Amino acid sequence: MKQDNNFDLHEFFPYKIVRVADLVSRGFSEIYIKEYGISRVEWRLIASIGSLETAFAKELVEHTSMDKVKVSRGIQKLVDKSLVEKQVFENDLRSVQVSLSVKGKSLYNELIPRAVKWESELFEVLSASEYKEMYLTLNRLAQRLEYMKDFEFAGEET
């Protein structure tokens, strides 16, 4: 197979978007790890539970795009830190509903404004129209990827 000598990994979109996502994740993690002592998984769960108010663990799998093992372990760590309360239903021991504790709500109410501020500082380099176009473009790409995953081979439409 002949190699394309013009290929530049740094200009390859999948590489570039993963790199930007990693930089964003590491940049924001400075706040929640260093200042609040929570992990990335715990941050995502707190943000999701806080926005939903109460949620079943299986809802959080969908809402956070994390697998059920990460969600389950993350919930348990948050319970251990007294940030989340969980309720197990007697008729279905696998069904767990969670909500933020008073301590968890306090953390959520402190952390979310910090997250929004951090995000707005990140996007100061974009005009309002650039931000809107980027947002719409990312949504279109996400929809396209959802469509493509329905086919055995990406790009092979029947």
Salt bridges, closest charged atoms under 4 A:
ASP8 OD1 - HIS10 ND1 3.84
GLU11 OE1 - LYS16 NZ 3.33
ASP22 OD2 - ARG26 NH2 2.61
GLU30 OE1 - LYS34 NZ 2.83
GLU35 OE1 - ARG114 NH1 2.48
GLU42 OE1 - LYS81 NZ 3.00
ASP92 OD1 - ARG94 NE 3.74
GLU121 OE2 - LYS117 NZ 2.66
GLU133 OE2 - ARG140 NH2 3.66
GLU146 OE1 - LYS149 NZ 3.02
GLU157 OE2 - ARG144 NH2 3.02
